[in-house]
């Protein structure tokens, strides 16, 4: 179940990098603009995926407990509520996009690019949240190959359309940064259409009847009980990036750009790891619902070993060829030198972060959303921001980068203890 999602996430991370490369070819202002908009995109994605994770876990737990009607209700209400989330985010996101950008830059060119890109992306909010609801529902019943096909197709359409719409190749209009945003929206629409078509060709073992769409207080409570912490887990990086952008901006715009490039590159590492987590979650939730504690432990250990290997490979890559990685996004010598230094420091914490990543996913699968949120708060707020602020005063910008790996070490130890305590409660 994990391999199809790892492959699709690998393609997704490739899209993130390719998208950045094409935009960077326009100008560094354009690259900085999408770096500033990224937290907004990530927040929307976090809301959709986080609530989808809640839907996924509740469905799998109900199926493991042999409660088919309750599982169908959870799936139906999950889609409806996430659709509403997308509508609200679109309205408020468009209204507050310019004030948000003004917080980080006074460069009118960057702000103009950010507005052009951000508003088009936000117009596809409802499609994106609905697509991700179906993704989690298909995963909850073991239809991982369909998720792989949908996500892979979505990303490939995006990758193909990016240069065509940005630069106006062939019959396509030259749309600049708007083209990158439109390619993203078309890719998301493609993914949703594939899910709808797949559910017609081979129906899910869940039912979508009007009676199941009627809000049920108990099911909604369980959906949000896992979904809200999961959403906050995924939204916290957006908060972290915005806060670090402010801190790094006191040094130079180059450091802000380096942070944006780093998050593009790290998606190539952490998204495949997240694919393994997505494969782990429904199996663990099902066995947790069936009270198979030994299987829960085995699933956790297996996922941990695999993800540590993935992160170890990423560490080697960042230490060996940092210049080449940064050069994908910038030809500026100052940016490459600053990026090399940042990558080599940050990557020290990659491997150990696997413990926190797997533990947070396992706790969500067990319905322990608050415990998972605690781990994410440590990674993205409680430790890293104070450490970055304090270290920056003593070691300059290098202190900010050192805060990353120190945070990962402390959080890994804490998260391991949390999982051990929760596992003993069900063993």
C-alpha positions in Angstrom: 0.0 0.0 0.0 2.9 2.3 0.6 4.8 1.9 -2.6 2.1 3.3 -5.0 1.8 6.3 -2.8 5.6 6.7 -2.5 5.8 6.7 -6.3 2.9 9.2 -6.7 4.5 11.4 -4.0 7.8 11.2 -5.8 6.1 12.5 -9.0 4.4 15.2 -6.9 7.8 16.3 -5.4 9.2 16.3 -9.0 6.4 18.6 -10.0 7.3 21.0 -7.1 10.9 21.2 -8.2 10.1 21.5 -12.0 7.4 24.2 -11.3 10.0 26.2 -9.3 12.6 25.7 -12.1 10.3 27.1 -14.8 9.2 30.0 -12.6 12.8 30.8 -11.7 13.6 31.1 -15.4 11.3 34.1 -15.5 13.2 36.0 -12.7 14.2 35.7 -9.1 11.3 38.1 -8.3 8.9 35.5 -9.7 10.6 32.7 -7.7 10.4 34.8 -4.5 6.7 35.5 -5.2 5.8 31.8 -5.3 7.9 31.3 -2.2 5.9 33.9 -0.3 2.6 32.4 -1.6 3.7 28.9 -0.7 2.5 29.2 2.9 -1.0 30.1 1.7 -1.0 27.1 -0.7 0.3 24.9 2.0 -2.4 26.0 4.4 -5.1 25.2 1.9 -3.5 21.8 1.2 -3.1 21.2 5.0 -6.8 21.9 5.7 -7.8 19.5 2.9 -5.3 16.7 3.7 -5.7 17.1 7.5 -9.4 16.7 7.4 -9.0 13.9 4.8 -6.6 12.2 7.2 -9.4 12.4 9.9 -11.9 10.9 7.3 -9.4 8.2 6.3 -8.8 7.1 9.9 -12.4 7.2 11.0 -13.5 5.1 7.9 -10.7 2.5 8.5 -11.5 2.2 12.2 -15.2 1.7 11.5 -14.4 -0.9 8.8 -12.0 -2.7 11.3 -14.9 -2.7 13.8 -17.3 -4.1 11.1 -19.5 -0.9 11.1 -20.1 -0.4 7.3 -23.0 2.2 7.6 -20.9 4.4 9.9 -18.0 4.2 7.5 -20.2 5.3 4.6 -21.5 8.2 6.7 -18.0 9.2 7.6 -17.0 9.2 3.9 -20.0 11.2 2.7 -19.8 13.8 5.4 -16.1 14.1 5.0 -16.5 15.1 1.3 -19.3 17.6 2.1 -17.4 19.3 4.9 -14.1 19.5 3.0 -16.0 21.1 0.1 -17.2 23.8 2.5 -13.7 24.3 3.8 -12.5 24.9 0.2 -15.2 27.5 -0.4 -14.4 29.4 2.8 -10.7 29.4 2.1 -11.2 30.7 -1.4 -13.3 33.7 -0.3 -11.0 34.7 2.6 -7.8 33.9 0.8 -8.6 36.2 -2.2 -9.6 39.0 0.2 -6.5 38.8 2.3 -3.8 37.9 -0.3 -2.4 41.4 -0.8 -2.2 42.3 2.9 -0.5 38.9 3.5 2.2 39.6 0.8 2.7 43.2 2.2 3.8 41.6 5.5 7.0 40.2 3.9 8.0 42.6 1.1 7.5 46.1 -0.3 8.8 45.1 -3.7 5.8 45.8 -6.0 7.0 43.5 -8.7 7.1 40.6 -6.2 3.6 41.5 -4.9 2.2 41.7 -8.4 3.5 38.3 -9.2 2.2 36.9 -6.0 -1.3 38.3 -6.6 -1.4 36.9 -10.1 -0.3 33.5 -9.0 -2.1 33.3 -5.7 -5.6 34.3 -6.8 -5.7 31.8 -9.7 -4.6 29.0 -7.4 -7.2 30.0 -4.8 -10.0 29.8 -7.5 -9.4 26.1 -7.6 -9.8 25.7 -3.8 -13.0 23.7 -3.8 -11.8 21.4 -6.5 -8.6 20.8 -4.6 -10.3 20.0 -1.3 -12.7 17.6 -2.9 -10.0 15.9 -4.8 -8.0 15.3 -1.6 -11.2 14.0 0.2 -11.5 11.3 -2.5 -7.8 10.6 -2.3 -8.1 9.8 1.5 -11.3 7.8 1.0 -9.8 5.6 -1.7 -6.8 5.1 0.5 -8.9 4.1 3.5 -10.4 1.1 1.5 -7.0 0.1 0.1 -7.4 1.5 -3.4 -3.8 2.9 -3.5 -3.3 2.3 -7.2 -6.1 4.6 -8.0 -4.6 7.3 -5.8 -1.3 6.8 -7.5 -2.8 7.1 -11.0 -4.8 10.2 -10.0 -2.0 12.0 -8.3 0.6 11.0 -10.8 -1.6 12.1 -13.7 -2.4 15.4 -12.0 1.3 16.1 -11.5 2.3 15.1 -15.0 -0.4 17.3 -16.6 1.0 20.1 -14.4 4.6 19.5 -15.5 3.7 19.4 -19.1 1.5 22.5 -19.0 3.9 24.6 -17.0 6.4 25.5 -19.8 3.6 25.7 -22.4 1.5 28.2 -20.5 4.3 30.1 -18.8 6.3 30.8 -22.0 3.5 30.5 -24.6 4.9 27.5 -26.6 3.1 26.5 -29.8 -0.6 27.4 -29.8 -0.6 28.2 -26.1 -0.7 31.8 -24.9 2.2 33.3 -23.0 0.8 33.7 -19.5 3.9 34.0 -17.3 3.4 33.3 -13.7 -0.4 33.0 -14.3 0.3 30.1 -16.5 2.1 28.2 -13.6 -1.0 28.8 -11.4 -3.4 27.7 -14.1 -1.4 24.5 -14.8 -1.7 23.7 -11.1 -5.5 24.1 -11.2 -5.9 22.1 -14.4 -3.8 19.3 -12.8 -6.0 19.3 -9.7 -9.1 19.1 -11.8 -7.7 16.2 -13.7 -7.1 14.3 -10.5 -10.6 14.8 -9.3 -12.1 13.6 -12.6 -10.0 10.4 -12.4 -11.4 9.7 -8.9 -15.0 10.3 -10.0 -14.5 8.1 -13.1 -12.8 5.3 -11.0 -15.7 5.3 -8.5 -18.1 4.8 -11.4 -16.1 2.0 -13.1 -15.4 0.1 -9.9 -17.6 1.3 -7.0 -16.1 1.6 -3.6 -17.3 -0.7 -0.8 -18.8 2.5 0.7 -22.2 4.0 -0.2 -22.9 7.6 -1.0 -26.6 8.0 -0.3 -28.5 11.2 0.7 -29.1 9.7 4.2 -25.3 9.5 4.8 -24.7 13.1 3.9 -26.9 14.3 6.7 -24.6 15.6 9.4 -24.3 13.2 12.4 -23.0 14.8 15.6 -21.0 11.8 16.7 -19.3 11.2 13.3 -18.6 14.9 12.8 -17.0 15.0 16.3 -14.8 12.1 15.4 -13.9 13.6 12.0 -12.9 16.9 13.5 -11.3 15.2 16.5 -8.7 13.7 14.2 -9.0 16.2 11.3 -8.3 19.4 13.2 -5.1 18.2 14.9 -4.0 16.7 11.5 -4.8 20.0 9.8 -2.8 21.9 12.3 0.1 19.4 11.9 0.3 20.2 8.2 -0.4 23.9 8.6 2.3 24.5 11.1 5.1 24.5 8.4 3.2 27.4 6.7 3.4 29.3 10.0 7.1 28.4 10.4 8.0 29.5 6.9 6.2 32.8 7.3 7.9 33.4 10.7 11.3 32.4 9.3 10.8 34.7 6.3 10.5 37.6 8.6 13.6 36.6 10.6 15.7 35.9 7.5 14.5 39.1 5.9 16.5 41.0 8.5 19.7 39.4 6.9 18.9 39.7 3.2 16.4 38.7 0.5 18.8 36.1 -0.6 18.3 34.1 2.7 14.5 34.3 2.2 15.0 32.9 -1.3 17.3 30.1 0.0 14.5 29.1 2.5 12.0 28.9 -0.4 14.4 26.8 -2.5 15.1 24.5 0.5 11.4 23.8 0.9 11.1 23.0 -2.8 14.0 20.5 -2.5 13.0 18.9 0.8 9.6 18.1 -0.8 11.5 15.6 -3.0 12.6 13.9 0.2 9.7 14.2 2.6 6.8 13.7 0.1 7.9 10.1 -0.7 8.3 9.5 3.0 4.8 10.9 3.4 3.6 8.4 0.8 4.8 5.6 3.1 2.9 7.2 6.0 -0.3 7.2 3.8 0.2 3.6 3.1 0.7 2.9 6.8 -2.3 4.8 8.1 -5.3 2.8 6.9 -3.6 -0.6 7.7 -2.7 0.7 11.2 -6.2 2.2 11.7 -7.9 -1.1 10.6 -5.7 -3.2 13.0 -6.1 -0.7 15.8 -9.9 -0.9 15.3 -9.6 -4.7 15.5 -7.4 -4.4 18.6 -4.4 -6.2 17.0 -1.7 -4.5 19.0 1.2 -6.6 17.8 0.4 -5.7 14.2 0.2 -2.0 15.1 3.8 -2.2 16.5 5.0 -4.2 13.5 3.6 -1.7 11.1 5.2 1.2 13.0 8.6 -0.4 13.0 8.5 -1.4 9.3 7.5 2.1 8.2 10.2 3.6 10.4 13.0 1.6 8.9 11.9 2.4 5.3 11.6 6.2 6.0 14.9 6.4 7.7 16.5 4.9 4.6 14.8 7.5 2.4 15.9 10.3 4.6 19.5 8.9 4.8 19.7 9.0 1.0 18.6 12.7 1.1 21.3 13.5 3.7 24.0 12.0 1.4 22.6 14.0 -1.6 22.6 17.3 0.3 26.2 16.8 1.6 27.5 15.6 -1.8 26.0 18.0 -4.4 24.5 21.0 -2.7 25.7 23.5 -5.3 24.0 21.5 -8.1 20.8 21.4 -6.2 20.6 25.1 -5.6 21.7 25.8 -9.2 18.5 24.2 -10.4 16.7 27.4 -9.1 19.3 30.1 -9.3 22.5 31.1 -11.2 23.3 33.8 -8.7 26.7 33.0 -7.0 25.6 34.5 -3.7 22.4 32.4 -3.6 24.4 29.2 -4.4 27.0 29.9 -1.7 24.3 30.7 0.9 22.2 27.7 -0.2 25.1 25.3 0.0 25.8 26.4 3.6 22.1 26.1 4.6 21.6 22.6 3.0 24.7 21.1 4.6 23.7 22.3 8.1 19.9 21.5 7.9 20.5 18.0 6.5 22.2 16.9 9.7 18.7 16.4 11.2 17.1 14.6 8.2 17.6 11.0 9.3 16.5 11.4 13.0 13.4 13.3 11.9 12.0 10.0 10.6 11.1 9.1 14.2 8.9 12.2 14.5 7.4 11.8 11.1 6.4 8.1 11.5 5.2 8.6 15.1 2.9 11.6 14.2 1.3 9.5 11.4 0.9 6.5 13.6 -0.8 8.5 16.3 -3.2 9.9 13.8 -4.0 6.4 12.6 -4.8 5.4 16.2 -7.1 8.4 16.6 -4.7 10.2 18.9 -4.8 13.5 17.1 -3.8 15.7 20.0 -0.7 13.6 20.7 0.3 13.9 17.0 -0.3 17.7 17.2 2.0 17.9 20.2 4.9 16.4 18.2 4.3 18.8 15.3 4.1 21.8 17.6 7.5 20.9 19.0 8.9 20.6 15.4 7.4 23.8 14.0 6.8 26.2 16.8 7.8 25.4 20.4 11.5 24.6 19.7 12.6 25.8 16.3 11.4 29.4 16.4 12.9 30.3 19.8 16.1 28.5 18.9 16.3 30.2 15.5 15.8 33.6 17.1 18.3 33.1 19.9 21.0 31.4 17.7 20.7 34.1 15.0 21.8 36.7 17.5 25.0 34.7 18.4 25.8 32.9 15.1 24.1 35.0 12.5 22.1 33.3 9.7 23.9 30.0 10.4 22.2 29.9 13.7 18.8 29.8 12.0 19.9 26.7 10.0 21.4 25.0 13.1 18.0 25.4 14.9 16.5 22.9 12.3 18.6 19.8 13.2 18.7 20.5 17.0 14.9 20.7 17.0 14.7 17.3 15.1 16.9 15.5 17.6 14.9 16.7 20.7 11.6 16.0 19.0 12.6 12.5 17.9 13.4 11.5 21.5 10.1 13.0 22.8 8.0 11.4 20.0 9.5 8.0 20.6 8.5 8.1 24.3 5.0 9.3 23.4 4.4 6.4 21.0 5.8 3.9 23.5 3.4 5.2 26.2 0.4 5.0 23.8 1.3 1.6 22.6 1.5 0.2 26.1 -2.1 1.4 26.7 -3.4 -0.9 23.9 -1.0 -3.8 24.2 
